[in-house]
Amino acid sequence: MKETNGKNGNGFIKMRFGLILTGLGFFIFTLGAAPEFYGLDRSPVVGFVQITVFLLGLGIICIGGNLSMSALWAERERSLAADIGLRLVATGYVISVITGMADVFGVGNQPWPEIPSFGFWQSTGVIIGQIIIAIGFLLMIPPHSINQEELT
């Protein structure tokens, strides 16, 4: 296998670690978002622990994706679009956490004495945050490089 990222394959190792971390994050995300996939659903509502687990998984996905995308850039300088993409990933995650935990923070539909719930507005906010994260990752993809030797 030809290693093109770095002299000693550090980019390859970084890419592999990022992808493993992203896979682990996806597992944790699905464990929180859809525990019935694993036979662990014990409640008809989405509670605080479930919300916390899938937001933790989403954060791990963001970190792993960032590591993988930065390995794609190898030793080249990142473009402005890639820097904006990195910030969009972080902003999308913050939007997801704030809207997902709105009831816990006291700004949701259920004030503090009531049991926090994951309703329509919270799920819409988390989905919007995930869309922003996806746009950020798309901006972080490096453009195709053209081999100058083939042109001559």
MDAnalysis code that builds the backbone (N, CA, C; Angstrom):
import MDAnalysis as mda
import numpy as np

u = mda.Universe.empty(456, n_residues=152, atom_resindex=np.repeat(np.arange(152), 3), trajectory=True)
u.add_TopologyAttr("name", ["N", "CA", "C"] * 152)
u.add_TopologyAttr("resid", np.arange(1, 153))
u.add_TopologyAttr("resname", ["MET", "LYS", "GLU", "THR", "ASN", "GLY", "LYS", "ASN", "GLY", "ASN", "GLY", "PHE", "ILE", "LYS", "MET", "ARG", "PHE", "GLY", "LEU", "ILE", "LEU", "THR", "GLY", "LEU", "GLY", "PHE", "PHE", "ILE", "PHE", "THR", "LEU", "GLY", "ALA", "ALA", "PRO", "GLU", "PHE", "TYR", "GLY", "LEU", "ASP", "ARG", "SER", "PRO", "VAL", "VAL", "GLY", "PHE", "VAL", "GLN", "ILE", "THR", "VAL", "PHE", "LEU", "LEU", "GLY", "LEU", "GLY", "ILE", "ILE", "CYS", "ILE", "GLY", "GLY", "ASN", "LEU", "SER", "MET", "SER", "ALA", "LEU", "TRP", "ALA", "GLU", "ARG", "GLU", "ARG", "SER", "LEU", "ALA", "ALA", "ASP", "ILE", "GLY", "LEU", "ARG", "LEU", "VAL", "ALA", "THR", "GLY", "TYR", "VAL", "ILE", "SER", "VAL", "ILE", "THR", "GLY", "MET", "ALA", "ASP", "VAL", "PHE", "GLY", "VAL", "GLY", "ASN", "GLN", "PRO", "TRP", "PRO", "GLU", "ILE", "PRO", "SER", "PHE", "GLY", "PHE", "TRP", "GLN", "SER", "THR", "GLY", "VAL", "ILE", "ILE", "GLY", "GLN", "ILE", "ILE", "ILE", "ALA", "ILE", "GLY", "PHE", "LEU", "LEU", "MET", "ILE", "PRO", "PRO", "HIS", "SER", "ILE", "ASN", "GLN", "GLU", "GLU", "LEU", "THR"])
u.atoms.positions = np.array([
    [0.842, -1.162, 0.000],
    [0.000, 0.000, 0.000],
    [0.890, 1.228, 0.000],
    [0.623, 2.134, -0.894],
    [1.432, 3.333, -1.013],
    [0.936, 4.375, -0.015],
    [1.839, 4.897, 0.792],
    [1.495, 5.918, 1.765],
    [1.890, 7.266, 1.193],
    [0.900, 8.135, 1.023],
    [1.174, 9.427, 0.414],
    [1.116, 10.572, 1.416],
    [0.644, 10.321, 2.608],
    [0.511, 11.384, 3.593],
    [1.693, 11.380, 4.546],
    [2.642, 12.212, 4.305],
    [3.786, 12.314, 5.197],
    [4.884, 11.355, 4.818],
    [6.069, 11.604, 5.358],
    [7.224, 10.781, 5.024],
    [7.166, 9.411, 5.685],
    [6.657, 9.339, 6.898],
    [6.658, 8.062, 7.602],
    [5.254, 7.520, 7.846],
    [4.281, 8.001, 7.113],
    [2.934, 7.457, 7.233],
    [2.136, 8.023, 8.386],
    [2.542, 9.162, 8.957],
    [1.778, 9.743, 10.063],
    [0.369, 10.119, 9.624],
    [0.224, 10.561, 8.378],
    [-1.097, 10.893, 7.866],
    [-1.988, 9.674, 7.774],
    [-1.402, 8.538, 7.394],
    [-2.159, 7.291, 7.305],
    [-2.641, 6.862, 8.690],
    [-1.776, 6.973, 9.677],
    [-2.147, 6.611, 11.050],
    [-3.205, 7.567, 11.585],
    [-3.042, 8.853, 11.302],
    [-4.011, 9.853, 11.738],
    [-5.372, 9.601, 11.094],
    [-5.347, 9.256, 9.805],
    [-6.588, 8.960, 9.094],
    [-7.272, 7.728, 9.690],
    [-6.512, 6.683, 9.932],
    [-7.077, 5.454, 10.490],
    [-7.651, 5.710, 11.889],
    [-6.916, 6.435, 12.738],
    [-7.404, 6.739, 14.077],
    [-8.677, 7.580, 14.012],
    [-8.712, 8.558, 13.097],
    [-9.904, 9.390, 12.940],
    [-11.113, 8.586, 12.505],
    [-10.904, 7.647, 11.586],
    [-12.022, 6.820, 11.118],
    [-12.508, 5.861, 12.205],
    [-11.578, 5.312, 12.982],
    [-11.973, 4.441, 14.098],
    [-12.754, 5.241, 15.130],
    [-12.279, 6.449, 15.416],
    [-12.971, 7.315, 16.370],
    [-14.357, 7.687, 15.853],
    [-14.477, 7.952, 14.560],
    [-15.776, 8.275, 13.965],
    [-16.719, 7.076, 14.063],
    [-16.212, 5.883, 13.813],
    [-17.044, 4.677, 13.942],
    [-17.512, 4.463, 15.371],
    [-16.610, 4.672, 16.329],
    [-16.985, 4.561, 17.742],
    [-18.041, 5.604, 18.099],
    [-17.857, 6.821, 17.599],
    [-18.846, 7.871, 17.837],
    [-20.195, 7.535, 17.245],
    [-20.179, 6.931, 16.046],
    [-21.439, 6.537, 15.425],
    [-22.141, 5.458, 16.251],
    [-21.363, 4.513, 16.786],
    [-21.945, 3.476, 17.647],
    [-22.582, 4.110, 18.888],
    [-21.885, 5.033, 19.530],
    [-22.419, 5.689, 20.723],
    [-23.631, 6.541, 20.359],
    [-23.559, 7.223, 19.209],
    [-24.686, 8.040, 18.756],
    [-25.934, 7.181, 18.559],
    [-25.796, 6.045, 17.872],
    [-26.964, 5.186, 17.657],
    [-27.437, 4.536, 18.947],
    [-26.516, 4.299, 19.867],
    [-26.902, 3.750, 21.164],
    [-27.820, 4.715, 21.905],
    [-27.545, 6.017, 21.783],
    [-28.395, 7.010, 22.432],
    [-29.636, 7.346, 21.632],
    [-29.490, 7.467, 20.309],
    [-30.617, 7.889, 19.479],
    [-31.625, 6.769, 19.244],
    [-31.156, 5.537, 19.107],
    [-32.050, 4.408, 18.823],
    [-31.591, 3.177, 19.593],
    [-31.793, 3.166, 20.916],
    [-31.336, 2.014, 21.699],
    [-32.067, 0.723, 21.363],
    [-33.204, 0.821, 20.670],
    [-33.923, -0.404, 20.295],
    [-33.139, -1.234, 19.289],
    [-32.178, -0.618, 18.580],
    [-31.314, -1.394, 17.684],
    [-30.520, -2.439, 18.451],
    [-30.216, -2.139, 19.698],
    [-29.396, -3.019, 20.530],
    [-30.220, -3.727, 21.609],
    [-31.532, -3.596, 21.547],
    [-32.399, -4.245, 22.521],
    [-32.352, -3.598, 23.894],
    [-32.077, -2.298, 23.951],
    [-31.922, -1.612, 25.230],
    [-33.010, -0.585, 25.504],
    [-34.054, -0.519, 24.678],
    [-35.089, 0.492, 24.861],
    [-35.966, 0.112, 26.041],
    [-35.982, 0.974, 27.060],
    [-36.755, 0.673, 28.262],
    [-37.818, 1.723, 28.528],
    [-37.906, 2.740, 27.674],
    [-38.833, 3.825, 27.941],
    [-39.458, 4.313, 26.638],
    [-40.718, 4.702, 26.679],
    [-41.356, 5.205, 25.455],
    [-40.929, 6.628, 25.095],
    [-40.308, 7.354, 26.028],
    [-39.868, 8.725, 25.764],
    [-38.347, 8.789, 25.695],
    [-37.850, 9.854, 25.084],
    [-36.409, 10.085, 25.034],
    [-36.049, 10.930, 26.251],
    [-35.243, 10.376, 27.145],
    [-34.906, 11.048, 28.380],
    [-33.526, 11.683, 28.362],
    [-33.154, 12.200, 29.525],
    [-31.894, 12.927, 29.687],
    [-30.684, 12.064, 29.333],
    [-30.669, 10.822, 29.797],
    [-29.512, 9.959, 29.545],
    [-29.375, 9.669, 28.056],
    [-30.484, 9.391, 27.399],
    [-30.442, 9.134, 25.958],
    [-29.924, 10.344, 25.206],
    [-30.417, 11.526, 25.545],
    [-29.975, 12.762, 24.884],
    [-28.482, 12.968, 25.113],
    [-28.032, 12.767, 26.334],
    [-26.611, 12.945, 26.651],
    [-25.744, 11.969, 25.870],
    [-26.187, 10.723, 25.766],
    [-25.391, 9.710, 25.072],
    [-25.292, 10.024, 23.586],
    [-26.411, 10.386, 22.932],
    [-26.279, 10.640, 21.494],
    [-25.560, 11.949, 21.210],
    [-25.619, 12.926, 22.121],
    [-24.829, 14.144, 21.913],
    [-23.342, 13.877, 22.140],
    [-23.017, 13.005, 23.074],
    [-21.623, 12.597, 23.261],
    [-21.116, 11.876, 22.015],
    [-21.923, 10.974, 21.474],
    [-21.547, 10.281, 20.237],
    [-21.364, 11.244, 19.081],
    [-22.229, 12.250, 18.980],
    [-22.097, 13.245, 17.919],
    [-20.797, 14.037, 18.074],
    [-20.429, 14.342, 19.310],
    [-19.162, 15.037, 19.548],
    [-17.961, 14.193, 19.143],
    [-18.012, 12.906, 19.437],
    [-16.910, 12.014, 19.051],
    [-16.847, 11.884, 17.526],
    [-18.000, 11.860, 16.871],
    [-18.025, 11.844, 15.404],
    [-17.356, 13.100, 14.856],
    [-17.649, 14.243, 15.445],
    [-17.046, 15.506, 14.988],
    [-15.531, 15.504, 15.166],
    [-15.045, 15.010, 16.290],
    [-13.597, 14.961, 16.525],
    [-12.932, 13.988, 15.557],
    [-13.496, 12.795, 15.400],
    [-12.931, 11.816, 14.477],
    [-12.966, 12.283, 13.037],
    [-14.059, 12.921, 12.641],
    [-14.151, 13.455, 11.286],
    [-13.146, 14.552, 11.039],
    [-12.929, 15.398, 12.049],
    [-11.938, 16.465, 11.917],
    [-10.534, 15.885, 11.757],
    [-10.207, 14.853, 12.541],
    [-8.897, 14.211, 12.401],
    [-8.719, 13.605, 11.013],
    [-9.753, 12.931, 10.521],
    [-9.674, 12.305, 9.204],
    [-9.532, 13.344, 8.106],
    [-10.309, 14.405, 8.196],
    [-10.235, 15.446, 7.174],
    [-8.899, 16.179, 7.203],
    [-8.358, 16.402, 8.386],
    [-7.056, 17.074, 8.443],
    [-5.956, 16.175, 7.894],
    [-6.111, 14.852, 7.998],
    [-5.128, 13.934, 7.413],
    [-5.184, 13.977, 5.889],
    [-6.355, 14.284, 5.319],
    [-6.458, 14.386, 3.869],
    [-5.642, 15.563, 3.318],
    [-5.480, 16.590, 4.140],
    [-4.716, 17.754, 3.691],
    [-3.220, 17.495, 3.731],
    [-2.803, 16.441, 4.427],
    [-1.394, 16.036, 4.544],
    [-0.556, 17.213, 5.025],
    [0.426, 17.598, 4.250],
    [1.323, 18.671, 4.670],
    [1.022, 19.977, 3.947],
    [-0.085, 20.008, 3.208],
    [-0.480, 21.242, 2.543],
    [-1.180, 22.156, 3.526],
    [-1.158, 23.436, 3.213],
    [-1.859, 24.411, 4.048],
    [-3.352, 24.327, 3.750],
    [-4.160, 24.388, 4.796],
    [-5.603, 24.330, 4.605],
    [-6.103, 25.579, 3.906],
    [-7.156, 25.409, 3.134],
    [-7.760, 26.548, 2.448],
    [-8.684, 27.298, 3.407],
    [-9.122, 28.459, 2.976],
    [-10.060, 29.241, 3.770],
    [-11.377, 28.492, 3.933],
    [-11.814, 27.815, 2.878],
    [-13.055, 27.031, 2.947],
    [-12.940, 25.916, 3.988],
    [-11.771, 25.275, 4.070],
    [-11.575, 24.216, 5.063],
    [-11.599, 24.782, 6.477],
    [-11.027, 25.958, 6.672],
    [-11.074, 26.593, 7.995],
    [-12.507, 26.975, 8.375],
    [-13.249, 27.484, 7.403],
    [-14.658, 27.804, 7.660],
    [-15.423, 26.518, 7.968],
    [-15.118, 25.445, 7.241],
    [-15.766, 24.162, 7.494],
    [-15.523, 23.658, 8.908],
    [-14.286, 23.810, 9.387],
    [-13.963, 23.397, 10.755],
    [-14.796, 24.170, 11.767],
    [-14.937, 25.450, 11.539],
    [-15.744, 26.272, 12.443],
    [-17.231, 25.939, 12.340],
    [-17.676, 25.586, 11.149],
    [-19.073, 25.179, 10.996],
    [-19.359, 23.868, 11.727],
    [-18.408, 22.948, 11.700],
    [-18.575, 21.692, 12.441],
    [-18.732, 21.995, 13.931],
    [-17.869, 22.845, 14.453],
    [-17.944, 23.193, 15.876],
    [-19.237, 23.938, 16.193],
    [-19.644, 24.861, 15.330],
    [-20.879, 25.611, 15.545],
    [-22.094, 24.690, 15.487],
    [-22.109, 23.778, 14.532],
    [-23.220, 22.836, 14.433],
    [-23.332, 21.954, 15.668],
    [-22.177, 21.569, 16.218],
    [-22.212, 20.754, 17.441],
    [-22.752, 21.566, 18.619],
    [-22.342, 22.819, 18.719],
    [-22.853, 23.664, 19.811],
    [-24.359, 23.856, 19.673],
    [-24.838, 24.074, 18.450],
    [-26.282, 24.209, 18.219],
    [-27.000, 22.926, 18.633],
    [-26.445, 21.777, 18.280],
    [-27.065, 20.503, 18.655],
    [-27.118, 20.323, 20.166],
    [-26.040, 20.655, 20.853],
    [-26.010, 20.492, 22.312],
    [-26.986, 21.449, 22.984],
    [-26.977, 22.703, 22.575],
    [-27.860, 23.688, 23.209],
    [-29.327, 23.335, 22.980],
    [-29.687, 22.970, 21.766],
    [-31.088, 22.644, 21.516],
    [-31.474, 21.286, 22.092],
    [-30.567, 20.324, 22.065],
    [-30.870, 19.008, 22.630],
    [-31.042, 19.046, 24.130],
    [-30.272, 19.890, 24.791],
    [-30.332, 19.999, 26.252],
    [-31.108, 21.235, 26.711],
    [-31.987, 21.760, 25.867],
    [-32.703, 22.994, 26.189],
    [-33.483, 22.887, 27.492],
    [-34.157, 21.766, 27.698],
    [-34.918, 21.603, 28.940],
    [-33.999, 21.546, 30.150],
    [-32.861, 20.925, 30.005],
    [-31.917, 20.823, 31.120],
    [-31.343, 22.197, 31.466],
    [-31.089, 23.011, 30.420],
    [-30.544, 24.353, 30.641],
    [-31.603, 25.346, 31.081],
    [-32.883, 24.954, 31.032],
    [-33.964, 25.817, 31.496],
    [-34.555, 26.717, 30.429],
    [-34.274, 26.466, 29.170],
    [-34.824, 27.302, 28.101],
    [-35.765, 26.516, 27.192],
    [-36.132, 25.318, 27.576],
    [-36.994, 24.483, 26.743],
    [-38.457, 24.601, 27.131],
    [-39.261, 23.674, 26.638],
    [-40.696, 23.667, 26.907],
    [-41.029, 23.162, 28.306],
    [-40.151, 22.358, 28.887],
    [-40.393, 21.791, 30.215],
    [-39.519, 22.529, 31.235],
    [-40.092, 23.409, 32.079],
    [-39.267, 24.077, 33.098],
    [-38.686, 23.072, 34.090],
    [-37.772, 23.503, 34.917],
    [-36.963, 22.638, 35.771],
    [-37.727, 21.622, 36.610],
    [-38.778, 21.949, 37.321],
    [-39.367, 20.888, 38.158],
    [-39.913, 19.711, 37.348],
    [-40.279, 19.946, 36.109],
    [-40.815, 18.860, 35.292],
    [-39.677, 18.033, 34.696],
    [-40.023, 16.827, 34.267],
    [-39.035, 15.925, 33.671],
    [-38.668, 16.438, 32.286],
    [-37.354, 16.574, 31.985],
    [-36.960, 17.034, 30.646],
    [-37.426, 16.053, 29.576],
    [-37.835, 16.602, 28.452],
    [-38.255, 15.753, 27.340],
    [-37.589, 16.243, 26.057],
    [-37.584, 15.382, 25.073],
    [-36.989, 15.687, 23.776],
    [-38.123, 15.826, 22.786],
    [-38.608, 17.054, 22.622],
    [-39.773, 17.296, 21.790],
    [-39.433, 17.725, 20.376],
    [-40.443, 18.292, 19.714],
    [-40.322, 18.687, 18.314],
    [-39.238, 19.738, 18.116],
    [-39.236, 20.773, 18.932],
    [-38.286, 21.871, 18.737],
    [-36.859, 21.431, 19.033],
    [-36.701, 20.587, 20.043],
    [-35.357, 20.083, 20.336],
    [-34.841, 19.222, 19.191],
    [-35.678, 18.326, 18.688],
    [-35.225, 17.466, 17.584],
    [-34.958, 18.283, 16.322],
    [-35.761, 19.298, 16.064],
    [-35.517, 20.164, 14.911],
    [-34.191, 20.896, 15.050],
    [-33.892, 21.395, 16.243],
    [-32.626, 22.081, 16.475],
    [-31.428, 21.165, 16.318],
    [-31.546, 19.931, 16.795],
    [-30.447, 18.970, 16.647],
    [-30.245, 18.626, 15.175],
    [-31.325, 18.463, 14.437],
    [-31.211, 18.169, 12.998],
    [-30.561, 19.337, 12.266],
    [-30.938, 20.565, 12.591],
    [-30.311, 21.742, 11.977],
    [-28.824, 21.767, 12.304],
    [-28.467, 21.471, 13.546],
    [-27.055, 21.402, 13.923],
    [-26.311, 20.332, 13.136],
    [-26.939, 19.185, 12.919],
    [-26.304, 18.121, 12.149],
    [-26.138, 18.506, 10.677],
    [-27.082, 19.250, 10.138],
    [-26.951, 19.729, 8.756],
    [-25.768, 20.691, 8.643],
    [-25.618, 21.566, 9.626],
    [-24.492, 22.499, 9.630],
    [-23.173, 21.732, 9.752],
    [-23.148, 20.693, 10.581],
    [-21.946, 19.851, 10.701],
    [-21.618, 19.212, 9.352],
    [-22.622, 18.690, 8.664],
    [-22.396, 18.049, 7.363],
    [-21.859, 19.053, 6.341],
    [-22.396, 20.260, 6.328],
    [-21.895, 21.297, 5.420],
    [-20.441, 21.618, 5.751],
    [-20.130, 21.681, 7.044],
    [-18.747, 21.934, 7.451],
    [-17.796, 20.853, 6.973],
    [-18.206, 19.592, 7.093],
    [-17.352, 18.500, 6.616],
    [-17.181, 18.548, 5.100],
    [-18.233, 18.918, 4.383],
    [-18.116, 19.035, 2.930],
    [-17.123, 20.129, 2.542],
    [-17.108, 21.212, 3.303],
    [-16.159, 22.292, 3.018],
    [-14.720, 21.899, 3.351],
    [-14.548, 20.920, 4.221],
    [-13.199, 20.508, 4.621],
    [-12.546, 19.541, 3.638],
    [-13.291, 19.042, 2.664],
    [-12.721, 18.112, 1.689],
    [-11.739, 18.875, 0.799],
    [-10.496, 18.397, 0.678],
    [-9.525, 19.114, -0.168],
    [-9.873, 18.964, -1.646],
    [-9.595, 20.002, -2.430],
    [-9.876, 19.901, -3.875],
    [-8.944, 18.883, -4.522],
    [-9.369, 18.354, -5.642],
    [-8.541, 17.383, -6.367],
    [-7.288, 18.072, -6.877],
    [-6.171, 17.429, -6.681],
    [-4.927, 17.991, -7.189],
    [-4.599, 17.335, -8.526],
    [-4.068, 18.126, -9.419],
    [-3.718, 17.637, -10.749],
    [-2.224, 17.363, -10.784],
    [-1.858, 16.187, -11.243],
    [-0.449, 15.819, -11.348],
    [0.164, 16.600, -12.514],
    [1.113, 17.479, -12.200],
    [1.710, 18.343, -13.208],
    [2.508, 17.539, -14.248],
    [3.037, 16.386, -13.897],
    [3.820, 15.591, -14.829],
    [2.960, 15.048, -15.965],
    [1.681, 14.785, -15.690],
    [0.802, 14.265, -16.725],
    [0.471, 15.318, -17.765],
    [0.559, 16.609, -17.391],
    [0.219, 17.682, -18.308],
    [1.346, 17.987, -19.298],
    [2.579, 17.620, -18.987],
    [3.691, 17.941, -19.876],
    [4.010, 16.822, -20.843],
])
